[in-house]
Amino acid sequence: IGINNRDLRTLKVDLEITERILKKHESNDKVVVSESGVMTPADLLFLRGCGAQAFLIGASIMMADNIETKVKEFVTAH
């Protein structure tokens, strides 16, 4: 299940959207993908702590000077 952190009307990103939705549906047994606005490993860890198991990460990787290093930062975040 994908949760979009971007308000498509205003294009504002708010990672707490994932947090609010998952607090209401804690017993969900589906894989939850938090989408949009994941810019740092700290963002990923915050969302993981909220209960998301997967993450759509695009802009922060594509804007990085070194894409491989940026991907490793996310993959090794803990």
PyMOL Python script that loads the backbone (N, CA, C, O; Angstrom):
from pymol import cmd

cmd.read_pdbstr("""\
ATOM      1  N   ILE A   1       0.854  -1.156   0.000  1.00  0.00           N
ATOM      2  CA  ILE A   1       0.000   0.000   0.000  1.00  0.00           C
ATOM      3  C   ILE A   1       0.908   1.230   0.000  1.00  0.00           C
ATOM      4  O   ILE A   1       1.791   1.343   0.851  1.00  0.00           O
ATOM      5  N   GLY A   2       0.705   2.138  -0.930  1.00  0.00           N
ATOM      6  CA  GLY A   2       1.514   3.349  -1.001  1.00  0.00           C
ATOM      7  C   GLY A   2       0.841   4.516  -0.306  1.00  0.00           C
ATOM      8  O   GLY A   2      -0.352   4.759  -0.489  1.00  0.00           O
ATOM      9  N   ILE A   3       1.609   5.233   0.488  1.00  0.00           N
ATOM     10  CA  ILE A   3       1.133   6.456   1.134  1.00  0.00           C
ATOM     11  C   ILE A   3       1.949   7.607   0.561  1.00  0.00           C
ATOM     12  O   ILE A   3       3.164   7.675   0.746  1.00  0.00           O
ATOM     13  N   ASN A   4       1.269   8.511  -0.136  1.00  0.00           N
ATOM     14  CA  ASN A   4       1.940   9.649  -0.761  1.00  0.00           C
ATOM     15  C   ASN A   4       2.065  10.777   0.262  1.00  0.00           C
ATOM     16  O   ASN A   4       1.059  11.263   0.779  1.00  0.00           O
ATOM     17  N   ASN A   5       3.277  11.185   0.549  1.00  0.00           N
ATOM     18  CA  ASN A   5       3.525  12.274   1.494  1.00  0.00           C
ATOM     19  C   ASN A   5       3.394  13.650   0.850  1.00  0.00           C
ATOM     20  O   ASN A   5       3.604  14.667   1.511  1.00  0.00           O
ATOM     21  N   ARG A   6       3.052  13.688  -0.420  1.00  0.00           N
ATOM     22  CA  ARG A   6       2.909  14.959  -1.132  1.00  0.00           C
ATOM     23  C   ARG A   6       1.419  15.254  -1.328  1.00  0.00           C
ATOM     24  O   ARG A   6       0.680  14.431  -1.868  1.00  0.00           O
ATOM     25  N   ASP A   7       0.996  16.416  -0.891  1.00  0.00           N
ATOM     26  CA  ASP A   7      -0.362  16.883  -1.148  1.00  0.00           C
ATOM     27  C   ASP A   7      -0.409  17.285  -2.618  1.00  0.00           C
ATOM     28  O   ASP A   7       0.240  18.254  -3.012  1.00  0.00           O
ATOM     29  N   LEU A   8      -1.150  16.573  -3.414  1.00  0.00           N
ATOM     30  CA  LEU A   8      -1.156  16.807  -4.857  1.00  0.00           C
ATOM     31  C   LEU A   8      -1.854  18.112  -5.250  1.00  0.00           C
ATOM     32  O   LEU A   8      -1.718  18.572  -6.384  1.00  0.00           O
ATOM     33  N   ARG A   9      -2.594  18.700  -4.325  1.00  0.00           N
ATOM     34  CA  ARG A   9      -3.209  20.004  -4.616  1.00  0.00           C
ATOM     35  C   ARG A   9      -2.210  21.138  -4.446  1.00  0.00           C
ATOM     36  O   ARG A   9      -2.186  22.080  -5.238  1.00  0.00           O
ATOM     37  N   THR A  10      -1.372  21.040  -3.392  1.00  0.00           N
ATOM     38  CA  THR A  10      -0.434  22.124  -3.086  1.00  0.00           C
ATOM     39  C   THR A  10       1.015  21.758  -3.412  1.00  0.00           C
ATOM     40  O   THR A  10       1.878  22.634  -3.465  1.00  0.00           O
ATOM     41  N   LEU A  11       1.282  20.475  -3.628  1.00  0.00           N
ATOM     42  CA  LEU A  11       2.611  19.900  -3.855  1.00  0.00           C
ATOM     43  C   LEU A  11       3.510  19.975  -2.616  1.00  0.00           C
ATOM     44  O   LEU A  11       4.709  19.711  -2.705  1.00  0.00           O
ATOM     45  N   LYS A  12       2.938  20.331  -1.467  1.00  0.00           N
ATOM     46  CA  LYS A  12       3.683  20.374  -0.207  1.00  0.00           C
ATOM     47  C   LYS A  12       3.931  18.939   0.268  1.00  0.00           C
ATOM     48  O   LYS A  12       3.048  18.085   0.196  1.00  0.00           O
ATOM     49  N   VAL A  13       5.153  18.695   0.754  1.00  0.00           N
ATOM     50  CA  VAL A  13       5.520  17.379   1.269  1.00  0.00           C
ATOM     51  C   VAL A  13       5.507  17.418   2.790  1.00  0.00           C
ATOM     52  O   VAL A  13       6.026  18.349   3.406  1.00  0.00           O
ATOM     53  N   ASP A  14       4.908  16.392   3.387  1.00  0.00           N
ATOM     54  CA  ASP A  14       4.840  16.289   4.843  1.00  0.00           C
ATOM     55  C   ASP A  14       4.980  14.818   5.219  1.00  0.00           C
ATOM     56  O   ASP A  14       4.045  14.039   5.037  1.00  0.00           O
ATOM     57  N   LEU A  15       6.142  14.436   5.742  1.00  0.00           N
ATOM     58  CA  LEU A  15       6.378  13.037   6.105  1.00  0.00           C
ATOM     59  C   LEU A  15       5.437  12.562   7.205  1.00  0.00           C
ATOM     60  O   LEU A  15       5.240  11.358   7.372  1.00  0.00           O
ATOM     61  N   GLU A  16       4.864  13.478   7.945  1.00  0.00           N
ATOM     62  CA  GLU A  16       3.952  13.090   9.014  1.00  0.00           C
ATOM     63  C   GLU A  16       2.635  12.533   8.483  1.00  0.00           C
ATOM     64  O   GLU A  16       1.845  11.983   9.251  1.00  0.00           O
ATOM     65  N   ILE A  17       2.390  12.666   7.194  1.00  0.00           N
ATOM     66  CA  ILE A  17       1.198  12.038   6.603  1.00  0.00           C
ATOM     67  C   ILE A  17       1.277  10.531   6.814  1.00  0.00           C
ATOM     68  O   ILE A  17       0.299   9.910   7.231  1.00  0.00           O
ATOM     69  N   THR A  18       2.437   9.940   6.528  1.00  0.00           N
ATOM     70  CA  THR A  18       2.615   8.503   6.751  1.00  0.00           C
ATOM     71  C   THR A  18       2.392   8.180   8.221  1.00  0.00           C
ATOM     72  O   THR A  18       1.701   7.215   8.547  1.00  0.00           O
ATOM     73  N   GLU A  19       2.967   8.970   9.099  1.00  0.00           N
ATOM     74  CA  GLU A  19       2.828   8.728  10.539  1.00  0.00           C
ATOM     75  C   GLU A  19       1.360   8.749  10.958  1.00  0.00           C
ATOM     76  O   GLU A  19       0.903   7.847  11.660  1.00  0.00           O
ATOM     77  N   ARG A  20       0.621   9.770  10.532  1.00  0.00           N
ATOM     78  CA  ARG A  20      -0.787   9.900  10.926  1.00  0.00           C
ATOM     79  C   ARG A  20      -1.624   8.730  10.418  1.00  0.00           C
ATOM     80  O   ARG A  20      -2.454   8.195  11.153  1.00  0.00           O
ATOM     81  N   ILE A  21      -1.410   8.337   9.177  1.00  0.00           N
ATOM     82  CA  ILE A  21      -2.203   7.237   8.614  1.00  0.00           C
ATOM     83  C   ILE A  21      -1.887   5.926   9.318  1.00  0.00           C
ATOM     84  O   ILE A  21      -2.796   5.162   9.643  1.00  0.00           O
ATOM     85  N   LEU A  22      -0.614   5.661   9.555  1.00  0.00           N
ATOM     86  CA  LEU A  22      -0.252   4.388  10.180  1.00  0.00           C
ATOM     87  C   LEU A  22      -0.669   4.320  11.644  1.00  0.00           C
ATOM     88  O   LEU A  22      -0.904   3.225  12.154  1.00  0.00           O
ATOM     89  N   LYS A  23      -0.767   5.440  12.329  1.00  0.00           N
ATOM     90  CA  LYS A  23      -1.275   5.431  13.709  1.00  0.00           C
ATOM     91  C   LYS A  23      -2.728   4.976  13.741  1.00  0.00           C
ATOM     92  O   LYS A  23      -3.164   4.334  14.696  1.00  0.00           O
ATOM     93  N   LYS A  24      -3.472   5.309  12.696  1.00  0.00           N
ATOM     94  CA  LYS A  24      -4.883   4.916  12.622  1.00  0.00           C
ATOM     95  C   LYS A  24      -5.053   3.463  12.203  1.00  0.00           C
ATOM     96  O   LYS A  24      -6.111   2.877  12.435  1.00  0.00           O
ATOM     97  N   HIS A  25      -4.037   2.871  11.591  1.00  0.00           N
ATOM     98  CA  HIS A  25      -4.141   1.527  11.031  1.00  0.00           C
ATOM     99  C   HIS A  25      -2.954   0.669  11.453  1.00  0.00           C
ATOM    100  O   HIS A  25      -2.314   0.036  10.614  1.00  0.00           O
ATOM    101  N   GLU A  26      -2.657   0.646  12.751  1.00  0.00           N
ATOM    102  CA  GLU A  26      -1.474  -0.047  13.255  1.00  0.00           C
ATOM    103  C   GLU A  26      -1.476  -1.546  12.980  1.00  0.00           C
ATOM    104  O   GLU A  26      -0.408  -2.138  12.828  1.00  0.00           O
ATOM    105  N   SER A  27      -2.631  -2.163  12.912  1.00  0.00           N
ATOM    106  CA  SER A  27      -2.683  -3.619  12.748  1.00  0.00           C
ATOM    107  C   SER A  27      -2.620  -4.064  11.294  1.00  0.00           C
ATOM    108  O   SER A  27      -2.839  -5.238  10.997  1.00  0.00           O
ATOM    109  N   ASN A  28      -2.329  -3.158  10.403  1.00  0.00           N
ATOM    110  CA  ASN A  28      -2.266  -3.471   8.976  1.00  0.00           C
ATOM    111  C   ASN A  28      -1.172  -4.499   8.706  1.00  0.00           C
ATOM    112  O   ASN A  28      -0.030  -4.326   9.133  1.00  0.00           O
ATOM    113  N   ASP A  29      -1.526  -5.571   7.993  1.00  0.00           N
ATOM    114  CA  ASP A  29      -0.544  -6.617   7.684  1.00  0.00           C
ATOM    115  C   ASP A  29      -0.013  -6.502   6.253  1.00  0.00           C
ATOM    116  O   ASP A  29       0.635  -7.425   5.757  1.00  0.00           O
ATOM    117  N   LYS A  30      -0.277  -5.403   5.604  1.00  0.00           N
ATOM    118  CA  LYS A  30       0.203  -5.169   4.237  1.00  0.00           C
ATOM    119  C   LYS A  30       1.539  -4.434   4.264  1.00  0.00           C
ATOM    120  O   LYS A  30       1.856  -3.739   5.230  1.00  0.00           O
ATOM    121  N   VAL A  31       2.320  -4.593   3.193  1.00  0.00           N
ATOM    122  CA  VAL A  31       3.557  -3.823   3.062  1.00  0.00           C
ATOM    123  C   VAL A  31       3.178  -2.373   2.770  1.00  0.00           C
ATOM    124  O   VAL A  31       2.395  -2.094   1.863  1.00  0.00           O
ATOM    125  N   VAL A  32       3.738  -1.467   3.543  1.00  0.00           N
ATOM    126  CA  VAL A  32       3.445  -0.045   3.383  1.00  0.00           C
ATOM    127  C   VAL A  32       4.658   0.646   2.772  1.00  0.00           C
ATOM    128  O   VAL A  32       5.774   0.549   3.282  1.00  0.00           O
ATOM    129  N   VAL A  33       4.411   1.350   1.659  1.00  0.00           N
ATOM    130  CA  VAL A  33       5.448   2.117   0.972  1.00  0.00           C
ATOM    131  C   VAL A  33       5.191   3.596   1.245  1.00  0.00           C
ATOM    132  O   VAL A  33       4.130   4.118   0.902  1.00  0.00           O
ATOM    133  N   SER A  34       6.155   4.266   1.859  1.00  0.00           N
ATOM    134  CA  SER A  34       6.052   5.705   2.075  1.00  0.00           C
ATOM    135  C   SER A  34       6.667   6.393   0.859  1.00  0.00           C
ATOM    136  O   SER A  34       7.831   6.166   0.528  1.00  0.00           O
ATOM    137  N   GLU A  35       5.875   7.233   0.201  1.00  0.00           N
ATOM    138  CA  GLU A  35       6.268   7.802  -1.088  1.00  0.00           C
ATOM    139  C   GLU A  35       6.399   9.322  -1.023  1.00  0.00           C
ATOM    140  O   GLU A  35       5.526  10.012  -0.497  1.00  0.00           O
ATOM    141  N   SER A  36       7.486   9.822  -1.557  1.00  0.00           N
ATOM    142  CA  SER A  36       7.759  11.258  -1.722  1.00  0.00           C
ATOM    143  C   SER A  36       8.323  11.894  -0.462  1.00  0.00           C
ATOM    144  O   SER A  36       7.886  11.622   0.656  1.00  0.00           O
ATOM    145  N   GLY A  37       9.313  12.752  -0.688  1.00  0.00           N
ATOM    146  CA  GLY A  37       9.863  13.556   0.387  1.00  0.00           C
ATOM    147  C   GLY A  37      10.954  12.912   1.210  1.00  0.00           C
ATOM    148  O   GLY A  37      11.414  13.501   2.187  1.00  0.00           O
ATOM    149  N   VAL A  38      11.380  11.715   0.839  1.00  0.00           N
ATOM    150  CA  VAL A  38      12.450  11.043   1.581  1.00  0.00           C
ATOM    151  C   VAL A  38      13.770  11.585   1.038  1.00  0.00           C
ATOM    152  O   VAL A  38      14.240  11.164  -0.018  1.00  0.00           O
ATOM    153  N   MET A  39      14.352  12.517   1.769  1.00  0.00           N
ATOM    154  CA  MET A  39      15.549  13.203   1.286  1.00  0.00           C
ATOM    155  C   MET A  39      16.831  12.748   1.974  1.00  0.00           C
ATOM    156  O   MET A  39      17.920  12.895   1.419  1.00  0.00           O
ATOM    157  N   THR A  40      16.706  12.194   3.184  1.00  0.00           N
ATOM    158  CA  THR A  40      17.889  11.817   3.955  1.00  0.00           C
ATOM    159  C   THR A  40      17.674  10.460   4.614  1.00  0.00           C
ATOM    160  O   THR A  40      16.535  10.015   4.759  1.00  0.00           O
ATOM    161  N   PRO A  41      18.760   9.797   5.014  1.00  0.00           N
ATOM    162  CA  PRO A  41      18.605   8.564   5.790  1.00  0.00           C
ATOM    163  C   PRO A  41      17.790   8.796   7.068  1.00  0.00           C
ATOM    164  O   PRO A  41      17.064   7.901   7.502  1.00  0.00           O
ATOM    165  N   ALA A  42      17.900   9.971   7.670  1.00  0.00           N
ATOM    166  CA  ALA A  42      17.105  10.275   8.866  1.00  0.00           C
ATOM    167  C   ALA A  42      15.609  10.256   8.549  1.00  0.00           C
ATOM    168  O   ALA A  42      14.808   9.801   9.364  1.00  0.00           O
ATOM    169  N   ASP A  43      15.234  10.747   7.375  1.00  0.00           N
ATOM    170  CA  ASP A  43      13.829  10.679   6.950  1.00  0.00           C
ATOM    171  C   ASP A  43      13.381   9.230   6.854  1.00  0.00           C
ATOM    172  O   ASP A  43      12.303   8.873   7.329  1.00  0.00           O
ATOM    173  N   LEU A  44      14.207   8.401   6.242  1.00  0.00           N
ATOM    174  CA  LEU A  44      13.892   6.983   6.096  1.00  0.00           C
ATOM    175  C   LEU A  44      13.719   6.336   7.466  1.00  0.00           C
ATOM    176  O   LEU A  44      12.775   5.574   7.673  1.00  0.00           O
ATOM    177  N   LEU A  45      14.610   6.627   8.392  1.00  0.00           N
ATOM    178  CA  LEU A  45      14.524   6.044   9.732  1.00  0.00           C
ATOM    179  C   LEU A  45      13.272   6.516  10.465  1.00  0.00           C
ATOM    180  O   LEU A  45      12.644   5.736  11.180  1.00  0.00           O
ATOM    181  N   PHE A  46      12.908   7.776  10.294  1.00  0.00           N
ATOM    182  CA  PHE A  46      11.673   8.286  10.888  1.00  0.00           C
ATOM    183  C   PHE A  46      10.472   7.501  10.362  1.00  0.00           C
ATOM    184  O   PHE A  46       9.622   7.057  11.134  1.00  0.00           O
ATOM    185  N   LEU A  47      10.413   7.336   9.043  1.00  0.00           N
ATOM    186  CA  LEU A  47       9.283   6.642   8.425  1.00  0.00           C
ATOM    187  C   LEU A  47       9.262   5.165   8.794  1.00  0.00           C
ATOM    188  O   LEU A  47       8.194   4.586   8.995  1.00  0.00           O
ATOM    189  N   ARG A  48      10.431   4.559   8.883  1.00  0.00           N
ATOM    190  CA  ARG A  48      10.508   3.162   9.322  1.00  0.00           C
ATOM    191  C   ARG A  48       9.959   3.046  10.746  1.00  0.00           C
ATOM    192  O   ARG A  48       9.228   2.108  11.064  1.00  0.00           O
ATOM    193  N   GLY A  49      10.315   4.002  11.589  1.00  0.00           N
ATOM    194  CA  GLY A  49       9.810   4.012  12.961  1.00  0.00           C
ATOM    195  C   GLY A  49       8.300   4.172  13.038  1.00  0.00           C
ATOM    196  O   GLY A  49       7.674   3.744  14.008  1.00  0.00           O
ATOM    197  N   CYS A  50       7.721   4.781  12.025  1.00  0.00           N
ATOM    198  CA  CYS A  50       6.265   4.940  11.951  1.00  0.00           C
ATOM    199  C   CYS A  50       5.579   3.658  11.491  1.00  0.00           C
ATOM    200  O   CYS A  50       4.369   3.503  11.654  1.00  0.00           O
ATOM    201  N   GLY A  51       6.358   2.738  10.912  1.00  0.00           N
ATOM    202  CA  GLY A  51       5.786   1.481  10.455  1.00  0.00           C
ATOM    203  C   GLY A  51       5.883   1.216   8.967  1.00  0.00           C
ATOM    204  O   GLY A  51       5.456   0.159   8.504  1.00  0.00           O
ATOM    205  N   ALA A  52       6.434   2.148   8.205  1.00  0.00           N
ATOM    206  CA  ALA A  52       6.608   1.905   6.766  1.00  0.00           C
ATOM    207  C   ALA A  52       7.722   0.882   6.565  1.00  0.00           C
ATOM    208  O   ALA A  52       8.738   0.914   7.259  1.00  0.00           O
ATOM    209  N   GLN A  53       7.521  -0.029   5.606  1.00  0.00           N
ATOM    210  CA  GLN A  53       8.521  -1.061   5.324  1.00  0.00           C
ATOM    211  C   GLN A  53       9.297  -0.801   4.044  1.00  0.00           C
ATOM    212  O   GLN A  53      10.356  -1.391   3.835  1.00  0.00           O
ATOM    213  N   ALA A  54       8.790   0.068   3.190  1.00  0.00           N
ATOM    214  CA  ALA A  54       9.449   0.350   1.911  1.00  0.00           C
ATOM    215  C   ALA A  54       9.291   1.840   1.618  1.00  0.00           C
ATOM    216  O   ALA A  54       8.426   2.513   2.178  1.00  0.00           O
ATOM    217  N   PHE A  55      10.154   2.340   0.719  1.00  0.00           N
ATOM    218  CA  PHE A  55      10.231   3.780   0.507  1.00  0.00           C
ATOM    219  C   PHE A  55      10.456   4.084  -0.966  1.00  0.00           C
ATOM    220  O   PHE A  55      11.280   3.446  -1.621  1.00  0.00           O
ATOM    221  N   LEU A  56       9.722   5.058  -1.481  1.00  0.00           N
ATOM    222  CA  LEU A  56       9.951   5.552  -2.833  1.00  0.00           C
ATOM    223  C   LEU A  56      10.878   6.755  -2.705  1.00  0.00           C
ATOM    224  O   LEU A  56      10.488   7.802  -2.189  1.00  0.00           O
ATOM    225  N   ILE A  57      12.109   6.591  -3.181  1.00  0.00           N
ATOM    226  CA  ILE A  57      13.114   7.644  -3.065  1.00  0.00           C
ATOM    227  C   ILE A  57      13.599   7.965  -4.472  1.00  0.00           C
ATOM    228  O   ILE A  57      14.139   7.099  -5.160  1.00  0.00           O
ATOM    229  N   GLY A  58      13.407   9.191  -4.894  1.00  0.00           N
ATOM    230  CA  GLY A  58      13.803   9.549  -6.253  1.00  0.00           C
ATOM    231  C   GLY A  58      14.650  10.797  -6.321  1.00  0.00           C
ATOM    232  O   GLY A  58      15.825  10.736  -6.684  1.00  0.00           O
ATOM    233  N   ALA A  59      14.061  11.934  -5.973  1.00  0.00           N
ATOM    234  CA  ALA A  59      14.725  13.225  -6.169  1.00  0.00           C
ATOM    235  C   ALA A  59      16.056  13.315  -5.444  1.00  0.00           C
ATOM    236  O   ALA A  59      17.037  13.796  -6.012  1.00  0.00           O
ATOM    237  N   SER A  60      16.107  12.862  -4.206  1.00  0.00           N
ATOM    238  CA  SER A  60      17.357  13.007  -3.449  1.00  0.00           C
ATOM    239  C   SER A  60      18.480  12.188  -4.064  1.00  0.00           C
ATOM    240  O   SER A  60      19.644  12.581  -3.998  1.00  0.00           O
ATOM    241  N   ILE A  61      18.141  11.059  -4.657  1.00  0.00           N
ATOM    242  CA  ILE A  61      19.160  10.235  -5.320  1.00  0.00           C
ATOM    243  C   ILE A  61      19.574  10.882  -6.639  1.00  0.00           C
ATOM    244  O   ILE A  61      20.764  10.980  -6.938  1.00  0.00           O
ATOM    245  N   MET A  62      18.608  11.316  -7.416  1.00  0.00           N
ATOM    246  CA  MET A  62      18.921  11.874  -8.726  1.00  0.00           C
ATOM    247  C   MET A  62      19.653  13.213  -8.637  1.00  0.00           C
ATOM    248  O   MET A  62      20.372  13.582  -9.565  1.00  0.00           O
ATOM    249  N   MET A  63      19.481  13.944  -7.536  1.00  0.00           N
ATOM    250  CA  MET A  63      20.161  15.230  -7.365  1.00  0.00           C
ATOM    251  C   MET A  63      21.542  15.087  -6.724  1.00  0.00           C
ATOM    252  O   MET A  63      22.297  16.056  -6.650  1.00  0.00           O
ATOM    253  N   ALA A  64      21.869  13.889  -6.265  1.00  0.00           N
ATOM    254  CA  ALA A  64      23.143  13.676  -5.566  1.00  0.00           C
ATOM    255  C   ALA A  64      24.326  13.791  -6.523  1.00  0.00           C
ATOM    256  O   ALA A  64      24.232  13.413  -7.691  1.00  0.00           O
ATOM    257  N   ASP A  65      25.426  14.310  -6.020  1.00  0.00           N
ATOM    258  CA  ASP A  65      26.659  14.370  -6.811  1.00  0.00           C
ATOM    259  C   ASP A  65      27.174  12.972  -7.120  1.00  0.00           C
ATOM    260  O   ASP A  65      27.719  12.726  -8.196  1.00  0.00           O
ATOM    261  N   ASN A  66      26.997  12.060  -6.173  1.00  0.00           N
ATOM    262  CA  ASN A  66      27.440  10.681  -6.346  1.00  0.00           C
ATOM    263  C   ASN A  66      26.260   9.768  -6.025  1.00  0.00           C
ATOM    264  O   ASN A  66      25.960   9.519  -4.858  1.00  0.00           O
ATOM    265  N   ILE A  67      25.597   9.276  -7.061  1.00  0.00           N
ATOM    266  CA  ILE A  67      24.386   8.476  -6.889  1.00  0.00           C
ATOM    267  C   ILE A  67      24.672   7.197  -6.115  1.00  0.00           C
ATOM    268  O   ILE A  67      23.900   6.826  -5.231  1.00  0.00           O
ATOM    269  N   GLU A  68      25.756   6.525  -6.431  1.00  0.00           N
ATOM    270  CA  GLU A  68      26.080   5.272  -5.744  1.00  0.00           C
ATOM    271  C   GLU A  68      26.249   5.492  -4.240  1.00  0.00           C
ATOM    272  O   GLU A  68      25.743   4.710  -3.436  1.00  0.00           O
ATOM    273  N   THR A  69      26.946   6.538  -3.870  1.00  0.00           N
ATOM    274  CA  THR A  69      27.143   6.843  -2.451  1.00  0.00           C
ATOM    275  C   THR A  69      25.817   7.153  -1.776  1.00  0.00           C
ATOM    276  O   THR A  69      25.566   6.705  -0.657  1.00  0.00           O
ATOM    277  N   LYS A  70      24.970   7.914  -2.448  1.00  0.00           N
ATOM    278  CA  LYS A  70      23.672   8.281  -1.881  1.00  0.00           C
ATOM    279  C   LYS A  70      22.807   7.046  -1.659  1.00  0.00           C
ATOM    280  O   LYS A  70      22.163   6.918  -0.618  1.00  0.00           O
ATOM    281  N   VAL A  71      22.789   6.141  -2.627  1.00  0.00           N
ATOM    282  CA  VAL A  71      22.011   4.912  -2.474  1.00  0.00           C
ATOM    283  C   VAL A  71      22.539   4.106  -1.290  1.00  0.00           C
ATOM    284  O   VAL A  71      21.755   3.588  -0.494  1.00  0.00           O
ATOM    285  N   LYS A  72      23.850   3.997  -1.169  1.00  0.00           N
ATOM    286  CA  LYS A  72      24.442   3.260  -0.039  1.00  0.00           C
ATOM    287  C   LYS A  72      24.039   3.879   1.293  1.00  0.00           C
ATOM    288  O   LYS A  72      23.797   3.158   2.261  1.00  0.00           O
ATOM    289  N   GLU A  73      23.963   5.209   1.356  1.00  0.00           N
ATOM    290  CA  GLU A  73      23.538   5.875   2.587  1.00  0.00           C
ATOM    291  C   GLU A  73      22.144   5.415   3.004  1.00  0.00           C
ATOM    292  O   GLU A  73      21.894   5.163   4.183  1.00  0.00           O
ATOM    293  N   PHE A  74      21.243   5.308   2.035  1.00  0.00           N
ATOM    294  CA  PHE A  74      19.885   4.864   2.347  1.00  0.00           C
ATOM    295  C   PHE A  74      19.848   3.378   2.700  1.00  0.00           C
ATOM    296  O   PHE A  74      19.186   2.980   3.658  1.00  0.00           O
ATOM    297  N   VAL A  75      20.550   2.575   1.938  1.00  0.00           N
ATOM    298  CA  VAL A  75      20.516   1.123   2.151  1.00  0.00           C
ATOM    299  C   VAL A  75      21.099   0.746   3.508  1.00  0.00           C
ATOM    300  O   VAL A  75      20.637  -0.204   4.141  1.00  0.00           O
ATOM    301  N   THR A  76      22.103   1.479   3.954  1.00  0.00           N
ATOM    302  CA  THR A  76      22.768   1.126   5.212  1.00  0.00           C
ATOM    303  C   THR A  76      22.241   1.913   6.411  1.00  0.00           C
ATOM    304  O   THR A  76      22.796   1.802   7.505  1.00  0.00           O
ATOM    305  N   ALA A  77      21.197   2.694   6.232  1.00  0.00           N
ATOM    306  CA  ALA A  77      20.653   3.489   7.343  1.00  0.00           C
ATOM    307  C   ALA A  77      20.119   2.581   8.445  1.00  0.00           C
ATOM    308  O   ALA A  77      19.369   1.638   8.192  1.00  0.00           O
ATOM    309  N   HIS A  78      20.523   2.888   9.665  1.00  0.00           N
ATOM    310  CA  HIS A  78      19.979   2.159  10.824  1.00  0.00           C
ATOM    311  C   HIS A  78      20.122   2.917  12.104  1.00  0.00           C
ATOM    312  O   HIS A  78      19.711   2.431  13.158  1.00  0.00           O
TER     313      HIS A  78
END
""", "prot")
cmd.dss("prot")
cmd.show_as("cartoon", "prot")
cmd.util.cbc("prot")
cmd.orient("prot")
